[in-house]
Amino acid sequence: YSYDSTLFYSTDNWGLVGEAGAFLDPFYSPGTDFISLANTWMTDLIIREQRGEDIYTRTIVYNKVHAQLFNNWLPIYQEKYELFDNAQVMSVKITWDFGVYWSIPTLLFTNGGFTNMNVLKAIFTTQNSFGERFGKLNKQVQDFYLDWGRIENDPFTDAYIDPMSVPFIAEFQKGLEYIHESEEILINKLE
């Protein structure tokens, strides 16, 4: 279902929001997350420009971060429908996906990190940045699930695995209630 765009926000004062620019997949409904991000970035650019701020660099950073986030999330969906009948692999995959979602993009969003240039530059735009490294790690983990699912599909029945029963997953989700200073986010994410 996925489609992408080479540009989301232009220095010529236009941008793509909603599903006009990119769409990942209906599984987990990431479209609404990217709609929220695009609307946040576009609104921020408009407000700043109306105030007389030069938004050129911010526009470039928002575009780079949007593209990197989109590309980092693609492996979560690519070829994964073949795993849907493998309860053992999907239980682990869903737990990983929840942990990633709550510990990185949701934490950044709920703490204003996606409009904080210091946070964005540190996490997404520097060479060998955390965002780049994490994207590679996520791709390797997602590829592992495909490999695992292709060699093992033993029946896994009469059991329920609740991702929230995994202590660190529950902590990530509960931790979204707390507002962090940008320095705290950078320290926690970069170490």
C-alpha positions in Angstrom: 0.0 0.0 0.0 2.9 2.3 0.5 3.8 5.3 -1.6 6.3 8.1 -0.9 7.4 11.6 -2.0 10.8 13.1 -2.6 9.8 16.4 -1.0 7.3 17.2 1.7 8.1 20.8 2.5 9.5 23.2 0.0 11.6 26.3 0.5 9.3 27.8 -2.1 6.5 27.9 0.5 4.4 24.8 -0.2 4.0 21.5 1.6 2.2 18.2 1.4 0.0 17.2 4.3 -2.3 14.3 5.0 -1.9 11.4 2.6 -1.0 13.7 -0.3 2.8 13.0 0.2 3.2 9.6 1.6 1.4 6.7 3.1 2.9 3.6 4.9 0.4 0.9 5.6 -3.0 0.5 7.3 -1.5 -1.9 9.9 -1.0 0.1 13.1 -2.5 3.1 11.3 0.8 5.0 10.9 -1.0 7.3 8.5 -2.5 9.3 11.3 0.9 9.7 12.9 2.4 11.1 9.7 -0.7 13.3 9.2 -0.1 14.7 12.7 3.6 15.3 12.0 3.0 16.9 8.7 0.3 19.2 10.1 2.6 20.1 13.0 5.5 20.9 10.8 3.4 22.8 8.2 1.6 24.8 10.9 4.9 25.6 12.6 6.4 26.8 9.3 3.4 29.0 8.5 3.3 30.6 12.0 7.0 31.2 12.0 7.0 32.8 8.5 4.0 35.0 9.5 6.0 36.2 12.4 8.8 37.2 10.0 11.2 34.3 10.9 13.5 32.9 8.2 12.2 29.3 7.8 14.6 28.2 5.1 16.8 25.9 7.3 13.8 24.7 9.3 12.0 23.7 6.1 15.0 21.6 5.0 15.4 20.0 8.4 11.6 19.1 8.6 11.8 17.6 5.1 14.9 15.5 6.0 13.4 14.3 9.2 10.0 13.5 7.6 11.8 11.5 4.9 14.1 9.7 7.4 11.2 8.8 9.7 9.2 7.4 6.8 12.1 5.3 5.5 12.9 4.1 9.0 9.3 2.8 9.4 9.0 1.1 6.0 10.7 -2.1 7.2 8.0 -2.6 9.8 5.5 -3.2 6.9 7.5 -4.5 3.9 6.8 -8.2 3.3 5.4 -8.5 6.9 1.9 -9.7 5.8 3.4 -13.1 5.2 4.1 -13.3 9.0 0.5 -12.7 10.0 -0.3 -16.4 10.3 2.8 -16.9 12.5 1.6 -16.1 16.1 5.1 -16.8 17.6 6.9 -14.3 15.4 4.1 -11.7 15.3 3.9 -11.7 19.1 7.6 -10.7 19.4 7.4 -8.3 16.4 4.4 -6.5 17.8 6.1 -6.1 21.1 9.2 -4.7 19.4 7.1 -2.4 17.3 5.2 -1.0 20.3 8.5 -0.4 22.2 10.0 1.5 19.2 6.8 3.5 18.7 6.4 4.6 22.3 10.1 5.2 23.0 11.0 7.3 20.0 8.5 9.1 17.8 5.7 9.3 20.4 8.1 10.5 23.1 9.4 13.1 20.7 5.9 14.2 19.7 4.5 14.5 23.2 7.5 16.5 24.3 7.6 19.0 21.4 10.8 17.4 20.0 9.6 17.5 16.4 9.7 21.3 16.3 12.8 21.7 18.4 15.7 22.2 16.1 18.4 21.2 18.6 16.6 17.8 19.1 16.0 17.3 15.4 19.5 18.1 14.4 21.0 15.9 17.1 18.8 12.9 16.5 18.2 13.0 12.8 20.5 15.3 10.7 24.1 14.7 11.9 26.2 12.1 10.2 25.8 8.7 11.9 22.9 10.2 13.9 20.8 8.2 16.4 17.9 8.3 13.9 20.1 6.9 11.1 21.6 4.2 13.4 18.3 3.2 14.8 16.7 3.0 11.3 19.5 0.5 10.4 18.9 -1.5 13.6 15.2 -1.6 13.1 15.7 -2.8 9.5 17.9 -5.6 10.8 15.4 -6.6 13.4 12.5 -6.6 10.9 14.6 -8.7 8.5 15.3 -11.2 11.3 11.5 -11.6 11.8 11.2 -12.4 8.1 14.0 -15.0 8.3 12.6 -16.5 11.5 9.1 -16.7 10.1 10.3 -18.4 6.9 12.1 -21.2 8.8 9.8 -21.7 11.7 6.1 -21.6 11.9 5.2 -24.1 14.6 1.7 -23.8 16.0 1.4 -21.4 18.9 -2.0 -21.9 20.4 -4.0 -21.6 23.6 -1.8 -18.7 24.8 -2.1 -14.9 24.9 0.9 -12.7 25.0 0.2 -9.2 26.2 2.9 -6.8 25.1 2.0 -4.7 28.1 3.1 -7.5 30.4 6.7 -6.8 29.3 8.0 -4.4 31.9 9.9 -2.1 29.7 7.1 -1.8 27.2 4.7 -0.8 29.9 7.2 1.7 31.2 7.6 3.2 27.8 3.9 3.6 27.4 3.4 5.0 30.9 6.4 7.3 30.5 4.5 9.3 27.8 2.6 11.1 30.6 5.8 12.9 31.6 7.0 16.0 29.9 10.8 16.1 29.5 13.2 19.0 28.8 14.8 18.7 25.4 18.2 18.1 27.1 16.7 15.1 28.8 15.4 13.7 25.6 18.8 14.1 24.0 20.7 12.5 26.9 18.3 9.6 27.0 18.2 9.0 23.3 21.8 9.5 22.4 23.5 7.4 25.1 
